[in-house]
Amino acid sequence: MSNFATPLQAPEGIILPPVEPFDLNTTTTVKGYDFANGVDFDALFQSFKTVGFQATNFALAVEELNAMVRVV
């Protein structure tokens, strides 16, 4: 008997949340910043949203920090 769960069952006592189907129509195209026009740091940080997983989360954190600064 294997200790690994199949996609349809989990080990006894483990409750898994429902899995949402992956929709290719809602994904973001991965692309980086275009340095051909020089460096605009605001645009560079905005481009992090589409660079990759860690950069996307960094960009979301920057947005949250900027929102908190605007409130103060």
Summary of the structure (lengths in Angstrom):
residues: 72
radius of gyration: 19.5
end to end distance: 57.8
largest distance: 59.1
contacts: 102
relative contact order: 0.10
helix: 49%
strand: 0%
